[in-house]
Amino acid sequence: MITILGPLSLSSARLPVYSFRVPAGFPSPATDHLEHAISLDELLNLRAPHIYLVRIEGESMVGAGIFDGDLVVVDRAIEPAHGHIVIAAINGEPLCKRLHRRGQEVALLSENRRFPPRYILDGDELQIWGVVTFSVRSHDPKA
């Protein structure tokens, strides 16, 4: 299950990027390692009109690092291909799955063994609404 959050608004906020990777447990980065500032809008391509956000519900994509409550960035301009994680609808039912194409066989695969693949059968209507490019997760226990 997914929840489409609607159109994005632009931001001009720029955040600092440090020139080293921080191991877990390392204290706060020193300001002398500041490389430059970036915009999350630019990094995630959020200003493009073909980009939208979706909130994921459920645990079928945990093997791909997408968890219940995560936000995903979806790009409608990318041509969906075998192996892409997509936002799709089967017979009007929206979902987030990995696209599987082999010859004439098309399936949407979960990334959790507890959820079976969903094969597209004759009579099914499959619409792909976009390709997932990034996921965002809150680590705030209150969220």
Secondary structure, 3 states (H helix, E strand, C coil): CEEEEECCCCCCCCEEEECCCCCCCCCCCCHHHEEEEECHHHHCCCCCCCEEEEEECCCCCHHHCCCCCCEEEEECCCCCCCCCEEEEEECCEEEEEEEEEECCEEEEECCCCCCCCEECCCCCCEEEEEEEEEEECCCCCCC
